[in-house]
Amino acid sequence: MPIRTLVWGENVHEQKNKIVADNYPEGMHNQIARLLASDGNISTTTATLQDPEHGCSEAALAQTDVLIWWGHAAHGQVKDEVVERIAKRVWEGMGLIVLHSGHFSKIFKRLMGAPCGLHWREAGERERLWVINPGHPIAKGLPAYFELEMEEMYGEPFSVPEPLETVFVSWFQGGEVFRSGLTYRRGAGNIFYFRPGHETYPTYHDDTVGQVLRNAVNWAFNKDRYPQMLTAPNTPFDEAPEQIEERGPKLHHGREEGFR
């Protein structure tokens, strides 16, 4: 079965800014989906902020193995109940790939439990992305480094939790550096943050960026779901793996639920 990937795009700048519309006449989300299409192991659908439930209904997420998220201008318009719904699915095992300014999205900040701040400059600088973890699956088939001729600068410090792995580090023409490819695990879900993708530049037309995204989808995929990650069941003494005798005082009896 192919990896069912939902590409979520805010779809705001494309409607308001001619430069962005010229770069992505069918929307950034559709162009990102197009980059994934050359991998026969990936099937894609798209959703936007404007869709009912932002395209992230219970039914839609139940059919999603990996969610790709791009947002910038309208983070605050994403409904909190949708954010919690996505977080639940990640904890259960759905993969999440967060792109560029999605570092400030509600879902990324929710899962990181951190400010996710950085400093930035929009000056069309060359970005050189160094592959510092060449054995990682997300780096498969990549050269030692690759460059994007024009990008927005993101600079350290990046106020996120220490990642499981750092795959890429970026150097910018102005001299700054940034950890631009970070992996995390929350519950059973794999998360990848990938820095490039400013909307006024044609980043999602770049072949190497496409390779990174395809690799990331395959890495983030988890064929199983673990709903038990969200529960706290009271396991009776007579169901313990080893036989024990119930003794001592207690607050709860049998299968009575715990405090929440």
Backbone as CSV, one residue per row, in Angstrom:
resi,resn,N_x,N_y,N_z,CA_x,CA_y,CA_z,C_x,C_y,C_z
1,MET,0.849,-1.194,0.000,0.000,0.000,0.000,0.888,1.249,0.000
2,PRO,0.555,2.255,-0.821,1.346,3.482,-0.813,1.164,4.259,0.487
3,ILE,2.129,5.120,0.758,2.072,5.969,1.954,1.089,7.104,1.678
4,ARG,0.006,7.129,2.410,-1.050,8.135,2.184,-0.617,9.448,2.823
5,THR,-0.296,10.408,1.978,0.291,11.668,2.431,-0.653,12.829,2.156
6,LEU,-0.945,13.581,3.199,-1.798,14.766,3.080,-0.914,16.005,3.134
7,VAL,-0.919,16.784,2.057,-0.131,18.016,1.989,-1.040,19.184,2.350
8,TRP,-0.745,19.818,3.481,-1.578,20.920,3.971,-0.896,22.250,3.674
9,GLY,-1.621,23.132,3.005,-1.105,24.461,2.695,-2.057,25.527,3.185
10,GLU,-1.490,26.582,3.702,-2.313,27.679,4.219,-3.122,28.348,3.106
11,ASN,-2.510,28.474,1.916,-3.201,28.999,0.731,-3.710,30.425,0.945
12,VAL,-2.901,31.234,1.580,-3.251,32.648,1.804,-2.415,33.550,0.905
13,HIS,-1.094,33.419,0.959,-0.225,34.281,0.156,-0.502,34.120,-1.339
14,GLU,-0.816,32.903,-1.767,-1.073,32.678,-3.189,-2.253,33.499,-3.689
15,GLN,-3.184,33.824,-2.782,-4.377,34.572,-3.163,-4.172,36.088,-3.098
16,LYS,-3.119,36.528,-2.396,-2.950,37.958,-2.137,-1.694,38.569,-2.739
17,ASN,-0.704,37.751,-3.039,0.596,38.268,-3.459,0.913,37.747,-4.862
18,LYS,1.121,38.668,-5.807,1.332,38.265,-7.199,2.612,37.450,-7.369
19,ILE,3.651,37.792,-6.619,4.911,37.053,-6.738,4.705,35.597,-6.347
20,VAL,4.014,35.393,-5.242,3.755,34.026,-4.782,2.842,33.305,-5.777
21,ALA,1.845,34.015,-6.252,0.925,33.408,-7.229,1.656,33.016,-8.508
22,ASP,2.627,33.837,-8.936,3.405,33.506,-10.132,4.304,32.293,-9.880
23,ASN,4.875,32.206,-8.678,5.706,31.048,-8.331,4.883,29.765,-8.268
24,TYR,3.686,29.897,-7.709,2.843,28.729,-7.429,1.412,28.988,-7.895
25,PRO,1.203,29.007,-9.216,-0.127,29.352,-9.734,-1.226,28.387,-9.304
26,GLU,-0.867,27.164,-8.955,-1.858,26.200,-8.475,-1.774,26.006,-6.968
27,GLY,-1.050,26.874,-6.300,-0.910,26.792,-4.853,0.331,26.019,-4.453
28,MET,0.954,26.428,-3.351,2.156,25.748,-2.885,1.872,24.291,-2.544
29,HIS,0.702,24.034,-1.974,0.372,22.667,-1.577,0.350,21.725,-2.776
30,ASN,-0.176,22.197,-3.897,-0.218,21.346,-5.082,1.166,21.138,-5.684
31,GLN,2.027,22.152,-5.595,3.393,21.985,-6.094,4.187,21.022,-5.213
32,ILE,3.999,21.100,-3.909,4.662,20.152,-3.013,4.181,18.733,-3.319
33,ALA,2.877,18.593,-3.519,2.339,17.276,-3.881,2.950,16.781,-5.183
34,ARG,3.195,17.697,-6.116,3.790,17.321,-7.395,5.219,16.806,-7.202
35,LEU,5.956,17.399,-6.264,7.317,16.925,-5.981,7.321,15.487,-5.472
36,LEU,6.259,15.102,-4.782,6.188,13.750,-4.225,5.783,12.718,-5.257
37,ALA,5.215,13.166,-6.371,4.553,12.260,-7.306,5.505,11.278,-7.975
38,SER,6.796,11.623,-8.060,7.727,10.727,-8.746,8.064,9.490,-7.920
39,ASP,7.645,9.469,-6.662,7.846,8.293,-5.818,6.565,7.457,-5.849
40,GLY,6.629,6.306,-6.486,5.451,5.463,-6.609,4.986,4.891,-5.290
41,ASN,5.784,5.060,-4.239,5.414,4.566,-2.917,4.576,5.582,-2.145
42,ILE,4.331,6.745,-2.753,3.610,7.828,-2.067,2.365,8.191,-2.864
43,SER,1.218,8.249,-2.198,0.001,8.802,-2.804,-0.351,10.068,-2.043
44,THR,-0.775,11.101,-2.750,-0.993,12.399,-2.112,-2.412,12.911,-2.292
45,THR,-2.862,13.610,-1.274,-4.044,14.464,-1.349,-3.630,15.803,-0.749
46,THR,-4.434,16.823,-0.962,-4.107,18.147,-0.440,-5.276,18.718,0.348
47,ALA,-4.960,19.658,1.220,-5.968,20.354,2.013,-5.462,21.761,2.291
48,THR,-6.390,22.669,2.573,-6.018,24.050,2.859,-6.776,24.571,4.075
49,LEU,-6.311,25.696,4.542,-6.945,26.372,5.673,-8.423,26.621,5.412
50,GLN,-8.775,26.906,4.155,-10.140,27.304,3.820,-11.121,26.134,3.750
51,ASP,-10.629,24.919,3.722,-11.508,23.752,3.653,-12.269,23.570,4.970
52,PRO,-13.440,22.941,4.936,-14.136,22.615,6.193,-13.219,21.817,7.116
53,GLU,-13.157,22.245,8.371,-12.263,21.640,9.365,-10.810,21.680,8.893
54,HIS,-10.495,22.663,8.055,-9.160,22.841,7.471,-8.697,21.592,6.724
55,GLY,-9.636,20.786,6.264,-9.281,19.569,5.552,-8.700,18.485,6.444
56,CYS,-8.807,18.669,7.753,-8.224,17.726,8.713,-9.311,17.166,9.626
57,SER,-10.369,16.677,9.033,-11.433,16.038,9.802,-10.934,14.715,10.371
58,GLU,-11.692,14.156,11.273,-11.357,12.835,11.820,-11.221,11.822,10.682
59,ALA,-12.146,11.881,9.738,-12.130,10.932,8.627,-10.892,11.119,7.755
60,ALA,-10.539,12.377,7.471,-9.368,12.636,6.629,-8.090,12.167,7.312
61,LEU,-7.952,12.456,8.590,-6.739,12.053,9.308,-6.657,10.545,9.484
62,ALA,-7.804,9.896,9.558,-7.802,8.429,9.658,-7.235,7.789,8.396
63,GLN,-7.274,8.527,7.278,-6.756,8.030,6.009,-5.394,8.630,5.677
64,THR,-4.718,9.173,6.693,-3.433,9.841,6.477,-2.330,9.133,7.255
65,ASP,-1.266,8.773,6.538,-0.097,8.181,7.177,0.937,9.240,7.540
66,VAL,1.080,10.241,6.664,2.037,11.332,6.887,1.364,12.640,6.501
67,LEU,1.469,13.628,7.377,0.929,14.969,7.129,2.083,15.931,6.920
68,ILE,2.046,16.681,5.816,3.030,17.743,5.549,2.348,19.076,5.776
69,TRP,3.003,19.966,6.552,2.348,21.208,6.981,3.169,22.428,6.592
70,TRP,2.563,23.328,5.804,3.175,24.625,5.487,2.191,25.727,5.874
71,GLY,2.626,26.651,6.716,1.816,27.802,7.098,2.704,28.985,7.390
72,HIS,2.115,30.182,7.378,2.898,31.395,7.645,2.031,32.534,8.182
73,ALA,1.109,33.017,7.352,0.391,34.252,7.677,-0.809,34.048,8.583
74,ALA,-1.287,32.819,8.711,-2.571,32.603,9.389,-2.508,31.479,10.422
75,HIS,-1.377,31.385,11.115,-1.281,30.353,12.155,-2.446,30.453,13.149
76,GLY,-2.786,31.680,13.530,-3.820,31.885,14.543,-5.210,31.493,14.087
77,GLN,-5.416,31.353,12.779,-6.737,30.988,12.266,-7.001,29.478,12.296
78,VAL,-5.973,28.705,12.584,-6.155,27.253,12.678,-6.854,26.936,13.994
79,LYS,-7.974,26.247,13.924,-8.788,26.000,15.110,-8.076,25.066,16.077
80,ASP,-8.188,25.400,17.364,-7.500,24.625,18.386,-7.944,23.168,18.404
81,GLU,-9.223,22.925,18.128,-9.692,21.534,18.158,-9.065,20.707,17.032
82,VAL,-8.754,21.364,15.910,-8.073,20.665,14.821,-6.632,20.372,15.207
83,VAL,-5.993,21.325,15.865,-4.624,21.115,16.344,-4.560,19.921,17.287
84,GLU,-5.491,19.853,18.227,-5.498,18.732,19.169,-5.773,17.408,18.464
85,ARG,-6.601,17.456,17.457,-6.917,16.248,16.684,-5.666,15.732,15.967
86,ILE,-4.899,16.668,15.391,-3.665,16.280,14.706,-2.643,15.752,15.706
87,ALA,-2.498,16.443,16.835,-1.540,16.002,17.858,-1.861,14.579,18.310
88,LYS,-3.136,14.291,18.494,-3.543,12.951,18.907,-3.105,11.920,17.880
89,ARG,-3.299,12.235,16.610,-2.922,11.292,15.556,-1.401,11.082,15.515
90,VAL,-0.641,12.165,15.749,0.815,12.014,15.788,1.213,11.104,16.945
91,TRP,0.642,11.329,18.123,0.971,10.480,19.275,0.654,9.012,18.984
92,GLU,-0.368,8.790,18.181,-0.750,7.417,17.828,0.144,6.807,16.749
93,GLY,0.918,7.650,16.048,1.835,7.101,15.058,1.850,7.758,13.699
94,MET,0.994,8.753,13.440,1.032,9.447,12.156,2.298,10.285,12.053
95,GLY,2.951,10.262,10.886,4.125,11.090,10.669,3.738,12.541,10.400
96,LEU,4.633,13.468,10.763,4.399,14.900,10.539,5.679,15.529,10.013
97,ILE,5.558,16.248,8.889,6.671,17.008,8.321,6.266,18.475,8.321
98,VAL,7.018,19.295,9.011,6.718,20.724,9.152,7.737,21.510,8.344
99,LEU,7.244,22.405,7.500,8.091,23.119,6.554,8.214,24.601,6.892
100,HIS,9.422,25.104,6.765,9.759,26.527,6.803,9.073,27.264,7.955
101,SER,8.203,28.232,7.636,7.575,29.065,8.664,6.543,28.309,9.477
102,GLY,6.337,27.045,9.160,5.532,26.189,10.012,6.146,25.987,11.383
103,HIS,7.372,26.470,11.591,7.978,26.394,12.924,7.145,27.147,13.952
104,PHE,6.357,28.130,13.495,5.502,28.906,14.397,4.049,28.428,14.359
105,SER,3.790,27.332,13.677,2.417,26.826,13.620,1.985,26.329,14.989
106,LYS,0.697,26.319,15.199,0.166,25.817,16.470,0.539,24.364,16.695
107,ILE,0.485,23.552,15.634,0.732,22.127,15.828,2.193,21.877,16.182
108,PHE,3.132,22.573,15.549,4.543,22.351,15.870,4.853,22.820,17.285
109,LYS,4.366,24.002,17.648,4.612,24.501,19.001,3.943,23.606,20.041
110,ARG,2.780,23.068,19.711,2.085,22.165,20.634,2.909,20.916,20.900
111,LEU,3.465,20.344,19.845,4.213,19.110,19.991,5.618,19.332,20.536
112,MET,6.184,20.491,20.286,7.510,20.795,20.821,7.451,21.272,22.270
113,GLY,6.324,21.914,22.655,6.249,22.466,24.006,7.287,23.541,24.227
114,ALA,7.542,24.350,23.204,8.618,25.339,23.238,8.235,26.543,22.384
115,PRO,8.938,27.692,22.556,8.595,28.892,21.772,8.843,28.737,20.281
116,CYS,9.826,27.931,19.888,10.157,27.713,18.469,10.548,29.013,17.770
117,GLY,11.223,29.919,18.509,11.628,31.205,17.959,12.980,31.132,17.257
118,LEU,13.251,32.155,16.439,14.496,32.256,15.678,14.613,33.704,15.214
119,HIS,15.724,34.064,14.571,15.745,35.382,13.915,15.894,35.178,12.424
120,TRP,15.462,36.181,11.643,15.279,35.982,10.216,15.593,37.259,9.448
121,ARG,15.779,37.098,8.140,16.011,38.238,7.245,15.552,37.821,5.855
122,GLU,14.791,38.665,5.213,14.277,38.382,3.866,15.061,39.224,2.871
123,ALA,16.169,38.648,2.367,17.053,39.406,1.487,17.509,38.595,0.285
124,GLY,16.847,37.497,-0.005,17.183,36.710,-1.187,18.597,36.161,-1.171
125,GLU,19.034,35.660,-0.015,20.399,35.170,0.119,20.551,33.737,-0.382
126,ARG,21.776,33.412,-0.782,22.081,32.026,-1.112,22.127,31.225,0.184
127,GLU,21.508,30.043,0.149,21.536,29.129,1.285,22.270,27.860,0.873
128,ARG,23.256,27.476,1.673,23.972,26.222,1.445,23.604,25.262,2.567
129,LEU,22.982,24.150,2.199,22.568,23.154,3.176,23.578,22.016,3.191
130,TRP,24.253,21.868,4.314,25.241,20.813,4.490,24.566,19.570,5.057
131,VAL,24.837,18.435,4.454,24.332,17.158,4.951,25.311,16.680,6.018
132,ILE,24.938,16.839,7.286,25.864,16.478,8.361,25.587,15.086,8.931
133,ASN,24.551,14.435,8.414,24.210,13.083,8.846,23.963,12.251,7.586
134,PRO,25.039,11.990,6.802,24.838,11.398,5.467,24.260,9.995,5.483
135,GLY,24.335,9.295,6.619,23.768,7.965,6.686,22.297,7.930,7.030
136,HIS,21.708,9.098,7.273,20.295,9.139,7.654,19.405,8.888,6.432
137,PRO,18.274,8.182,6.607,17.383,7.929,5.464,16.904,9.192,4.763
138,ILE,16.753,10.290,5.484,16.288,11.537,4.854,17.363,12.107,3.932
139,ALA,18.628,11.734,4.142,19.729,12.221,3.308,20.074,11.279,2.168
140,LYS,19.296,10.232,1.980,19.606,9.231,0.964,19.686,9.862,-0.436
141,GLY,20.792,9.593,-1.127,20.956,10.058,-2.498,21.359,11.518,-2.640
142,LEU,21.619,12.199,-1.539,21.969,13.620,-1.598,23.477,13.812,-1.679
143,PRO,23.931,14.927,-2.278,25.359,15.249,-2.265,25.787,15.740,-0.880
144,ALA,27.062,16.062,-0.745,27.579,16.534,0.548,26.890,17.823,0.973
145,TYR,26.509,18.642,0.019,25.725,19.847,0.289,24.962,20.203,-0.975
146,PHE,23.934,21.024,-0.817,23.237,21.573,-1.974,22.877,23.008,-1.668
147,GLU,22.619,23.779,-2.710,22.404,25.218,-2.543,21.080,25.659,-3.150
148,LEU,20.489,26.646,-2.512,19.332,27.352,-3.035,19.778,28.789,-3.257
149,GLU,19.631,29.255,-4.482,20.217,30.546,-4.848,19.574,31.699,-4.093
150,MET,18.275,31.603,-3.823,17.583,32.679,-3.097,16.691,32.066,-2.032
151,GLU,16.891,32.466,-0.797,16.050,32.017,0.299,16.018,33.073,1.404
152,GLU,15.036,32.936,2.268,14.963,33.736,3.484,15.942,33.157,4.490
153,MET,16.635,34.036,5.229,17.566,33.567,6.241,16.833,33.281,7.545
154,TYR,17.107,32.125,8.124,16.758,31.820,9.506,18.062,31.642,10.264
155,GLY,18.138,32.255,11.458,19.372,32.186,12.219,19.157,31.661,13.622
156,GLU,20.205,31.031,14.143,20.202,30.562,15.525,20.304,31.752,16.483
157,PRO,19.832,31.564,17.726,19.329,30.320,18.308,17.900,29.996,17.887
158,PHE,17.649,28.712,17.715,16.331,28.188,17.378,15.809,27.528,18.656
159,SER,14.776,28.130,19.248,14.343,27.703,20.588,13.376,26.530,20.510
160,VAL,13.940,25.388,20.114,13.207,24.120,20.062,13.912,23.138,20.987
161,PRO,13.226,22.047,21.373,13.915,21.032,22.169,15.067,20.417,21.386
162,GLU,16.027,19.872,22.121,17.133,19.172,21.466,16.557,18.039,20.612
163,PRO,16.897,17.985,19.325,16.303,16.962,18.454,16.899,15.581,18.693
164,LEU,16.200,14.578,18.185,16.791,13.245,18.161,18.012,13.227,17.247
165,GLU,17.861,13.848,16.062,18.934,13.873,15.076,18.897,15.200,14.337
166,THR,20.067,15.657,13.933,20.175,16.807,13.042,20.701,16.299,11.710
167,VAL,19.945,16.527,10.662,20.302,16.001,9.341,20.999,17.064,8.494
168,PHE,20.529,18.318,8.580,21.091,19.402,7.778,21.429,20.603,8.663
169,VAL,22.490,21.295,8.268,22.812,22.608,8.836,22.985,23.571,7.668
170,SER,22.336,24.727,7.753,22.409,25.716,6.677,23.394,26.827,6.996
171,TRP,24.075,27.268,5.963,24.881,28.495,6.010,24.253,29.461,5.025
172,PHE,24.170,30.728,5.444,23.582,31.764,4.592,24.641,32.767,4.163
173,GLN,24.362,33.428,3.064,25.312,34.351,2.460,25.724,35.464,3.425
174,GLY,24.822,35.835,4.317,25.147,36.870,5.300,25.970,36.375,6.470
175,GLY,26.210,35.057,6.538,27.089,34.518,7.564,26.428,33.680,8.633
176,GLU,25.110,33.760,8.771,24.429,32.992,9.808,24.377,31.503,9.484
177,VAL,24.173,30.698,10.534,23.956,29.263,10.369,22.655,28.890,11.066
178,PHE,22.105,27.717,10.689,20.825,27.292,11.256,20.708,25.784,11.129
179,ARG,20.184,25.148,12.188,19.892,23.706,12.133,18.611,23.526,11.318
180,SER,18.773,23.099,10.093,17.659,23.193,9.141,16.977,21.874,8.822
181,GLY,17.387,20.792,9.467,16.698,19.524,9.287,16.756,18.740,10.585
182,LEU,15.661,18.733,11.335,15.638,18.156,12.687,14.577,17.073,12.784
183,THR,14.894,15.996,13.484,13.914,14.932,13.696,13.540,14.846,15.172
184,TYR,12.292,14.459,15.395,11.751,14.259,16.741,10.837,13.049,16.729
185,ARG,10.530,12.566,17.920,9.461,11.577,18.073,8.585,12.023,19.219
186,ARG,7.290,12.053,18.950,6.312,12.382,19.983,5.309,11.237,20.042
187,GLY,5.253,10.569,21.189,4.474,9.351,21.259,5.075,8.349,20.294
188,ALA,4.255,7.814,19.395,4.738,6.878,18.376,4.984,7.563,17.045
189,GLY,4.783,8.881,16.966,4.867,9.596,15.701,6.234,10.189,15.419
190,ASN,6.693,10.052,14.177,7.950,10.640,13.716,7.684,12.038,13.162
191,ILE,8.532,12.995,13.540,8.386,14.392,13.116,9.688,14.856,12.485
192,PHE,9.577,15.562,11.355,10.742,16.155,10.701,10.453,17.620,10.426
193,TYR,11.357,18.491,10.864,11.273,19.911,10.519,12.313,20.199,9.453
194,PHE,11.868,20.808,8.338,12.759,21.153,7.228,12.617,22.635,6.928
195,ARG,13.714,23.372,6.996,13.694,24.828,7.001,13.324,25.520,5.695
196,PRO,13.887,25.152,4.516,13.636,25.939,3.305,12.158,25.989,2.916
197,GLY,11.799,27.044,2.168,10.437,27.089,1.629,9.764,28.442,1.686
198,HIS,10.547,29.546,1.638,9.916,30.864,1.655,9.125,31.073,0.367
199,GLU,7.924,31.610,0.508,6.968,31.591,-0.590,7.293,32.518,-1.757
200,THR,8.136,33.538,-1.554,8.463,34.435,-2.674,9.588,33.892,-3.545
201,TYR,10.133,32.741,-3.191,11.198,32.108,-3.961,10.725,30.729,-4.450
202,PRO,11.292,30.233,-5.545,10.783,28.991,-6.149,11.364,27.716,-5.518
203,THR,11.462,27.682,-4.209,12.119,26.572,-3.509,11.488,25.230,-3.833
204,TYR,10.156,25.179,-3.915,9.484,23.900,-4.130,9.408,23.503,-5.602
205,HIS,10.259,24.154,-6.417,10.500,23.694,-7.780,11.879,23.047,-7.891
206,ASP,12.603,22.989,-6.779,13.968,22.483,-6.774,13.969,20.955,-6.646
207,ASP,14.728,20.289,-7.519,14.740,18.827,-7.542,15.289,18.231,-6.249
208,THR,16.323,18.838,-5.689,16.918,18.287,-4.477,15.986,18.452,-3.288
209,VAL,15.296,19.574,-3.211,14.279,19.752,-2.166,13.222,18.657,-2.300
210,GLY,12.835,18.357,-3.536,11.883,17.278,-3.751,12.399,15.946,-3.250
211,GLN,13.689,15.680,-3.457,14.266,14.425,-2.972,14.231,14.359,-1.450
212,VAL,14.543,15.483,-0.801,14.472,15.526,0.661,13.060,15.216,1.133
213,LEU,12.063,15.828,0.511,10.677,15.613,0.940,10.229,14.174,0.706
214,ARG,10.609,13.603,-0.414,10.246,12.205,-0.662,10.913,11.282,0.353
215,ASN,12.194,11.529,0.612,12.889,10.742,1.637,12.216,10.894,2.994
216,ALA,11.822,12.128,3.311,11.232,12.399,4.629,9.898,11.690,4.803
217,VAL,9.094,11.639,3.748,7.813,10.932,3.833,8.052,9.451,4.118
218,ASN,8.994,8.857,3.398,9.280,7.443,3.619,9.829,7.198,5.022
219,TRP,10.642,8.113,5.524,11.188,7.972,6.887,10.098,8.124,7.939
220,ALA,9.199,9.086,7.754,8.188,9.402,8.774,7.085,8.358,8.855
221,PHE,6.932,7.567,7.807,5.843,6.597,7.744,5.964,5.543,8.835
222,ASN,4.855,5.264,9.466,4.752,4.227,10.488,3.517,3.413,10.137
223,LYS,3.700,2.162,9.776,2.565,1.382,9.284,1.562,1.038,10.380
224,ASP,1.982,1.109,11.624,1.104,0.742,12.733,0.582,1.978,13.451
225,ARG,-0.503,1.783,14.205,-1.057,2.836,15.053,-1.093,2.326,16.479
226,TYR,-0.881,3.214,17.412,-0.782,2.837,18.813,-1.723,3.707,19.657
227,PRO,-3.042,3.439,19.582,-3.992,4.254,20.350,-3.760,4.172,21.845
228,GLN,-3.087,3.116,22.319,-2.821,2.990,23.746,-1.893,4.095,24.256
229,MET,-1.218,4.802,23.332,-0.358,5.912,23.757,-1.171,7.026,24.399
230,LEU,-2.487,7.037,24.167,-3.339,8.121,24.657,-4.158,7.721,25.871
231,THR,-4.037,6.499,26.316,-4.876,6.027,27.408,-4.039,5.724,28.641
232,ALA,-4.720,5.575,29.768,-4.051,5.220,31.023,-4.916,4.198,31.738
233,PRO,-4.989,2.970,31.198,-5.909,1.986,31.773,-5.455,1.470,33.133
234,ASN,-6.426,1.137,33.953,-6.183,0.504,35.250,-6.167,-1.010,35.003
235,THR,-4.996,-1.616,35.080,-4.869,-3.048,34.815,-5.075,-3.837,36.102
236,PRO,-6.110,-4.637,36.190,-6.392,-5.386,37.421,-5.258,-6.341,37.784
237,PHE,-5.115,-6.618,39.066,-4.007,-7.450,39.534,-4.036,-8.836,38.922
238,ASP,-5.244,-9.353,38.624,-5.321,-10.710,38.099,-5.018,-10.778,36.599
239,GLU,-4.679,-9.627,35.990,-4.248,-9.616,34.597,-2.762,-9.291,34.469
240,ALA,-2.038,-9.249,35.583,-0.601,-8.989,35.551,0.112,-10.133,34.837
241,PRO,1.220,-9.854,34.148,1.959,-10.916,33.448,2.423,-12.032,34.384
242,GLU,2.736,-11.680,35.621,3.101,-12.674,36.622,2.020,-12.690,37.711
243,GLN,1.772,-13.858,38.265,0.737,-13.971,39.296,1.162,-13.223,40.557
244,ILE,0.282,-12.350,41.041,0.540,-11.597,42.271,-0.684,-11.658,43.165
245,GLU,-0.488,-11.311,44.425,-1.585,-11.229,45.389,-1.893,-9.774,45.647
246,GLU,-3.143,-9.417,45.546,-3.554,-8.034,45.804,-3.439,-7.759,47.296
247,ARG,-2.820,-6.645,47.660,-2.653,-6.314,49.077,-2.473,-4.817,49.238
248,GLY,-2.621,-4.361,50.464,-2.400,-2.957,50.779,-3.572,-2.067,50.425
249,PRO,-3.596,-0.866,51.004,-4.680,0.083,50.713,-4.558,0.626,49.295
250,LYS,-5.677,1.114,48.776,-5.670,1.656,47.419,-6.790,2.667,47.252
251,LEU,-6.642,3.485,46.226,-7.652,4.491,45.900,-8.686,3.955,44.913
252,HIS,-8.262,3.048,44.037,-9.131,2.594,42.954,-9.334,1.091,43.041
253,HIS,-10.456,0.644,42.519,-10.811,-0.754,42.564,-11.094,-1.280,41.158
254,GLY,-10.722,-2.546,40.948,-11.019,-3.191,39.684,-10.522,-2.418,38.493
255,ARG,-11.429,-2.141,37.576,-11.084,-1.388,36.366,-11.519,0.060,36.464
256,GLU,-11.709,0.558,37.637,-12.119,1.957,37.826,-11.088,2.897,37.199
257,GLU,-11.572,3.901,36.514,-10.654,4.855,35.865,-9.901,5.697,36.888
258,GLY,-8.707,6.094,36.512,-7.902,6.965,37.372,-8.339,8.419,37.235
259,PHE,-7.710,9.259,38.035,-8.019,10.688,37.989,-7.408,11.313,36.744
260,ARG,-8.127,12.261,36.159,-7.645,12.950,34.956,-7.838,14.452,35.105
